[in-house]
């Protein structure tokens, strides 16, 4: 601890300590000494950060803020176009027990049509919501709230413009339930 404090206060490092630090951090000595080459979190020899190990998933309504997660985990858990993902929160009790109010959801905005029964984010009359949408054989969709207190609603194909599909929910998470 005192050695690290000495370094942080401007103390000189031995070459062997610098070499060990560079190795552990996965950077070159040239980068440590002069800032040349690939720095931490980059896989590119020119030092650009296009191949970082983390990614920020933006909020649906605020692209300047988001959740930072590991790129490898995200690609493994959600094999989708990562640039099309956004965050939302579930509100209300309509999707209980699947989702509770405040649960975090990741939405794939590249999904623009309902082709299979799944959870989708949608907007209707200015209200954002998460619902299970089920395509109907004759066209249209059935909008289903998982809470049995809310009856399903059938929307005919010629009335699908009453809501805007924001994307498919591809991941959910929240506070553990008792």
Secondary structure, 3 states (H helix, E strand, C coil): CHHHHHHHCCCCCCHHHHHHHHHHHCCCHHHHHHCCCCCCCCCCCCCCCCCCCEEEEEECCEEEEEEEEEHHHHHHHCCCCHHHEEEEECCCCCCCCCCCCCCEEEEECCCCCCCCCEEEEEEECCEEEEEEEEECCCCCEEEECCCCCCCCEEECHHHHHHCEEEEEEEEEECCCCC
